């Protein structure tokens, strides 16, 4: 796990270097993260659809969803939750504050769609490594499957539905 974390940080730092040479889309970000972590970009997109309907500024504070229209507004909501030590998820992939604290990732870094997608792919890859590529890995992206398998199966079914485009 230590090497995995070190590789993740190095990868994230490389990605944080702005690339002004070409215009890219969020789809490119899903493809890039998917290739790096050997995850189908379609699965990452399905998770983002399930989490936020592809809203890059979404924030969920202790179960209450916010859909700000700007990055600044999202950061304000997330910073307040962070300062109050509340549990919250941020960005297109809904990265939980636990991950940000664990790896020392700032809110400003995590909210950027490209970074958020990479962090989400990193989390999913860790779950795939634990469970295999199956519903448990997808469910554990959202909630550790051992905590609530019923909720996990429901979440995984929603992701599959989005994967199939229904």
Secondary structure, 3 states (H helix, E strand, C coil): CHHHHHHHHHHHHHHCCCCCCCCCCHHHHHHHHHHHHCCCHHHHHHHHHHHHCCCCCEEEECCEEEECCCHHHHHHHHHHHHHCCCCEEECCCCEEHHHHHHHCCCHHHHHCHHHHHHHHHHHHHHHHHHHCCCHHHHHHHHCCCCCCHHHHHHHHHHHHHHHCCC
